[in-house]
Amino acid sequence: MEKLRRDINSLENSVAKYIYIKYIQERALDQVFENKDSSSSSSSSSCSSSCSSSSSDNDDKVAEPLKPKQKPKIKVARPKVLDKTAYTIYCKNIFYQSRSCFALNQEDLIREDIRIMTLADKAYEEHPVEFKVGDFDLPPDVLRCSFIRKHHHRYYRCRNQIMNKDNDICKKHENSENIYYDNYNDLLELLNKP
């Protein structure tokens, strides 16, 4: 898994570097070269117009209309060297997330589950009569089924509402054995330890 993560990271880095050199750095260089070309052409055109007017007075020949000088198109070799500071800023903007393989972790799943459930708990404590389970992703802890299932080596708590106030399970798990309940509680205790 680590080798795959390293390969993906190197692929992302090479693609980001190519995009930066090809599209971002070259445009910045094009703007620099255009600014230099426009400033040099304006100074040469002012000289050519003043020089041509003085020479036409001295010559008795019929003056031909002056054509603006057309600049020959010269392809300038642009350096393929990275601008390190601009490239690091670019990479920070592109890769703002931590770069990992995004494997689902049991602790992260439980923490997210608890975070969402606490929002429902607070709403239920404030207005228990007006509380609607459909307004939240999860029912509050008091109204939530306590059945634990195991899927891909991770424990999940049932997301259904309990069937009545006397039971702590839903209708779906009424006849099922809750064999992972102790394991799940052990994980909760480990997460709650300071």
N, C-alpha and C positions, 0 to 999 in steps of 0.2 A: 504494500500500500504506500509506503514511504517513497519507493522508487517511482511509482506512478505519480505521486504528488510532485516530486522533483522534476520529472519529465514535463508535466503540465506547466509548472512554474517557468521552466526554461523556454518552453514554447510561447507562453504569454510574454515573457521578457523579450524574446526575439521579435515577435509581432509588434509589440509596443515600440521597440527601437526602430524597426523598419518604418512604421507609420510616422514616427516623430521625424526621422531623417527625410523621408520622401515628401511628406505633406506639410509639416509644420516648420521645420528648419529651412527648407528650400523657399517657402513663401516669405519668411522673414528675410532671407538673403536676397530674394527678388526685389523686395521693397527697398532694401539698402542700395542695390545696384540701380534701381529706377531713380531713386533720389539723387544719386551721383550723376547719372546720365542726364537728368533734367537740368541740374545745376550747370554742368559743363556745356550743354547745348545752348542754354540761354546766354552764357557768356560769349560763346563763339558766334552766335547769331547777332548779338549786339555789335561785335567787332566787324563782322562781315558787312553789315548794313552801313556802318559809318565809313568803312574802307572803300566800299563800292561807290558811294556817293562822291567821295573826293576824287576817285580815279576817273569817273565819268566826266567831270568838269575839264579835266586835262586832255582827254582824248577827243578828237574831232570826229571819230568814227561813230556810226550809229550804234547806240547801246542796245544790246539784246536784253530782253527782260531776264532778270535774275531768277533762277530756279533755286528753291531752297535745297540745301545740301541734304542728300539722303544718306543717312548713316548706314554703312554696311553692317549687316547683322553678323556679329561675332559671338560665337558661343563661348561664354566664359566658364572655365572649369571651376565649379563650386567645390569647396572642401567638404569631404564627407566626415569631418571630425565633429563629434558631439559637443555641444555647449553644455557642460556638466551641470551648471546650476539650473538652467532652464529645463534640462532633461529630468533632473530630480524633482522639480516642481510638477512637471508633467506626469511623472510616475506616481507621485503622491495623489494627484487628482484622479488618475485612472484607477489605481489600486488602493482605494481608501479602506477596504475591508481587510481583515487579517486573512492571510493566504493560507488556508488549510484545506484538507480534503473534505471538510464539512460532514464528517461522520457524526451520526446521532449518538449522543452520550446519554446514559441513563440519568445522571445527575441534572443535566440540562433539561431533559424532558420533565423531570419531577419539579424542578424550580419553576419552569414555565407553567405547569399545571397549577402549582400553588399560587402563583402570581395572578392568574386569571380567576381562580376560585376565590381569592381574597376580595376581589372587586365585587363578586356576587354576594359574598358574606356581608360586606359593608352595606350594600343596598338592602339586603334582607333584614339586617339588624335595624336599619332606620325605618323602614316601612314594610313590616311583614305581611300586612293585610293586602297591600297594593302590589306586592312583588309578583312579577311574571317571569317564569323560567325562560321563556322564549326570547326575552330581551337580552340575555347573556349567553355566552358560549358554553358555560358550564353552570349547573345548579350550585347553590352554596353547599358547604360541607355538610350541613344538617340534613339537606334534602337529597344528597347525592348517594347513589348506590356504592356500597363498599366492596364490591366484588373486584378482585384483582386477576387480570389475565396476563399471560406471558406470550409475547410475540417477538420473534427474532432476538432472543436473549435479553429482552427488556420487559419490564413490568409496566402495565397500564391499568389505571383505575377506570372502572366503568363510568361513562358520561351520562347515564340515564338517571331519571328521577326515581326516588323510592316509591313503592306502591302504596304505603300508608305509614302513619306515624309510629306504629308498633314495630315494623320491620326496618332493617337497614339495607335491604337489597331491592332491586327492581323485579318486575314480573318475569323478565327474561332469565334471570339467574336464580329464580326461586328454588329450583330443585338441583342447582349445581353446588358442588363442593368448592369452597374458597381455599384452595391448597397453597396459594402464594401469598396469602394475607400476612403471615409472619415475616416472610422475606421482604415484602414491601415496607412493613413497619420498621424493620431493621435499617433499611436504606434511608427512611425518613429520619430516624434517630441519628444516623451518621451525618446527614446533611444539616441537621439542626444543632449539632455540636459546634461550639465556638472554636 
